[in-house]
């Protein structure tokens, strides 16, 4: 299953918005099969921050582990955010 | 020196305010244009530059002395902030030489502004909301709040903190765990990371302390600041 983050906006920065996006995703996630990957596509996202990312990606990473795949992550704010979230996860 | 004259529309765009605001500022004497022969308001670019230098001064006056700010800079809630940040994102995207870096500038401003809202929701001491002003010509962004400040909010999870300087250090360096149910706390670490890796500078004041992060440097300069206030005041330059 592929999720285009751009559908949630091009400016993804606040915790509140990240939580709302995560809640909105739930009905779609109920359709994913147990061996299917969940692709999160960052194409079109302009600004991404750890607050939004933590609310949206962290619970997905916890639930789907290796099945969660992030693609088109070259944007500077996406890269910096993913690096920080990784660091937090590794320390936690 | 030859003057570079610009229209009211251009001046409004540089200042990030509406044309109506510039007309009001003309009437009140806050910012006087040069009138053209046809009676249209025109401005000297240098005059706008000087005025912009005072963006930090306006925010400073608001947090220190509760002097009212122009309404264009006030974001009463996070929805207003998001909307204005999206407008800034659109304007920055048009600057060719910032093509790869501008999302980081927007993200840094977003984290600092949202931090103010997240940490003070339901607990604003007097005026809720933040100051958010930017000057794309001078490449500066100013954010400020009259909230509780970093020390008071961090003390909820680190009760042994006692000074604003210590609080600043923790806020910008330590990854805090166990912040649930608040579930927040790493935005300023992110800001430090992107400043240290890019051509972005930050001045951040809270209480009686200030922190300076210089571009492309990992060093953290924390020192006492002149005067003391409740809340936060940040200047991002890029």
Interface residues (C-beta under 8 A of the other chain):
Chain A: X10 X11 X13 X14 X15 X16 X17 X46 X47 X48 X49 X50 X51 X54 X55 X75 X76 X77 X78 X80 X81 X83 X84 X87 X88 X91 X92
Chain B: X78 X82 X85 X86 X89 X93 X100 X101 X103 X104 X106 X107 X110 X111 X114 X117 X118 X175 X177 X183 X184 X186 X187 X189 X190 X193 X194 X197 X198
